[in-house]
Amino acid sequence: MTFEEYAFARTAALVRLARLLTGDEHRAEDLVQDVLAKAYARWGRISRIDQPEAYVRRMLVNANRSWWRRGSRREICTPAVSDRVGGVDEAAGVVERDTLWRLVRALPTRQRTVIVLRYYEDLDDTAIAEILGCSTGTVRTHARRALQALRKHQEAPTPARTGGI
């Protein structure tokens, strides 16, 4: 497979993964562009390995991790405003997804990465361990801790509203 064929077939999936890792659509696109530029330069070697997809995913995860370490994240991102009017009130679903996503983004980087790769990319522990460069036991530990943290926030009682009629 040539680099052009790979990039055409997998760019959308890589952007989706990057968006889930970064939480920002524009940062995700920049991250994928940087990773694909690096992959292009090494494509002869990458294409000869057994799983080039796993290699490029690992490049993406490492690039995201490096961006966080650099401290160059000075931009303040705001959510996109949609002016669509719908017949169905989707507010409850949006609030629920937003709340869950905020909890996922609050997880430590490794836990968040494992959750994204497992539940959004539908990868098994072995593939995640290969991408992250760790053992499958470590992947399961990160997943267990992340799910415990998410459940803890879900089960936390919400403050009761007080007020008159």
C-alpha positions in Angstrom: 0.0 0.0 0.0 1.4 3.4 -0.9 1.4 6.3 1.5 -1.2 8.1 -0.5 -3.6 5.1 -0.4 -3.1 4.8 3.3 -3.6 8.5 4.0 -6.7 8.6 1.9 -8.2 5.5 3.6 -7.3 6.3 7.2 -7.1 10.1 7.7 -10.7 10.4 8.9 -10.2 7.6 11.5 -6.9 9.2 12.6 -8.6 12.6 13.0 -11.4 11.0 15.0 -8.9 9.3 17.3 -6.9 12.6 17.7 -10.1 14.5 18.4 -10.9 12.1 21.2 -7.4 12.3 22.6 -7.2 16.1 22.4 -10.7 17.2 22.9 -10.3 19.8 20.2 -11.1 19.4 16.5 -8.6 21.9 15.2 -5.8 20.6 17.4 -6.7 17.1 16.3 -6.4 18.0 12.6 -3.0 19.7 13.2 -1.8 16.7 15.2 -2.8 14.2 12.4 -1.2 16.5 9.8 2.1 16.5 11.7 2.0 12.7 12.3 1.2 12.0 8.6 4.1 14.3 7.5 6.5 12.3 9.7 5.0 9.0 8.5 5.4 10.1 4.9 9.1 10.6 5.5 9.4 7.1 6.9 6.8 5.3 4.9 9.2 2.9 3.2 10.1 1.5 6.6 6.6 1.8 8.2 4.9 0.0 5.3 7.2 -3.1 5.7 6.2 -3.8 9.3 3.4 -6.1 10.2 0.9 -3.5 11.4 1.5 -0.1 10.0 -1.9 1.1 11.4 -0.8 0.4 15.0 2.5 2.1 14.3 0.8 5.3 13.1 -1.6 5.2 16.0 1.3 5.0 18.3 2.9 8.0 16.6 -0.3 9.9 17.1 -0.6 9.0 20.8 3.1 9.9 21.3 2.7 13.2 19.4 -0.3 14.1 21.6 1.7 13.2 24.8 4.7 15.3 23.5 2.4 18.3 22.9 1.2 18.2 26.5 4.7 17.9 27.8 6.0 20.9 25.8 3.7 23.3 27.6 2.9 24.9 24.3 -0.8 24.6 24.9 -1.5 28.3 25.4 -4.6 28.5 23.3 -8.0 28.5 24.9 -10.5 26.5 22.9 -14.2 27.2 23.0 -16.8 24.9 21.7 -18.3 25.5 18.3 -21.6 27.2 18.3 -24.3 25.5 16.2 -27.2 27.5 14.8 -29.2 24.5 13.7 -32.8 24.3 14.8 -34.1 20.8 15.3 -37.6 19.4 15.9 -36.4 17.2 18.7 -35.0 18.5 22.0 -31.6 17.0 22.2 -30.5 19.0 25.2 -30.5 16.1 27.7 -28.4 14.0 25.4 -26.0 16.8 24.7 -25.7 17.6 28.4 -25.1 13.9 29.3 -22.4 13.5 26.5 -20.8 16.7 27.5 -20.7 15.7 31.2 -19.2 12.3 30.3 -16.6 13.9 28.0 -15.6 16.4 30.7 -15.0 13.5 33.1 -13.0 11.6 30.5 -10.9 14.7 29.8 -10.2 15.1 33.5 -8.6 11.6 33.7 -4.8 11.3 33.7 -3.4 11.1 30.2 -2.6 7.4 30.2 -6.1 6.5 31.6 -7.8 8.8 29.1 -5.8 7.3 26.2 -6.7 3.7 27.2 -10.4 4.6 27.5 -10.3 6.3 24.1 -8.5 3.5 22.4 -10.7 0.8 24.0 -14.2 2.3 23.8 -13.9 4.7 20.9 -11.4 2.9 18.7 -12.7 -0.6 19.8 -9.2 -2.0 20.2 -8.3 -4.9 22.5 -5.8 -4.8 25.3 -3.0 -6.3 23.2 -3.3 -3.6 20.5 -3.5 -0.9 23.1 -0.5 -2.2 24.9 1.4 -2.3 21.7 0.5 1.3 20.9 1.3 2.6 24.4 4.5 0.4 24.7 3.4 -1.3 27.9 2.0 -4.6 29.1 -1.6 -5.7 28.8 -1.8 -5.8 32.6 -0.9 -2.1 32.7 -3.6 -1.4 30.1 -6.2 -3.2 32.2 -5.0 -1.4 35.3 -5.4 2.0 33.6 -8.8 1.0 32.3 -10.0 -0.2 35.7 -8.8 3.0 37.5 -10.4 5.2 34.8 -13.7 3.4 35.0 -13.6 3.6 38.8 -13.0 7.3 38.6 -15.9 7.7 36.1 -18.2 5.6 38.2 -17.3 7.6 41.4 -18.3 10.8 39.7 -21.4 9.3 38.3 -22.6 8.0 41.7 -21.7 11.2 43.5 -24.9 12.8 44.9 -25.9 16.1 43.3 -26.7 19.0 45.6 -30.4 19.3 46.1 -32.0 22.5 44.9 -33.5 24.7 47.5 -36.0 27.4 46.9 -39.6 28.4 47.2 -42.5 27.5 45.0 
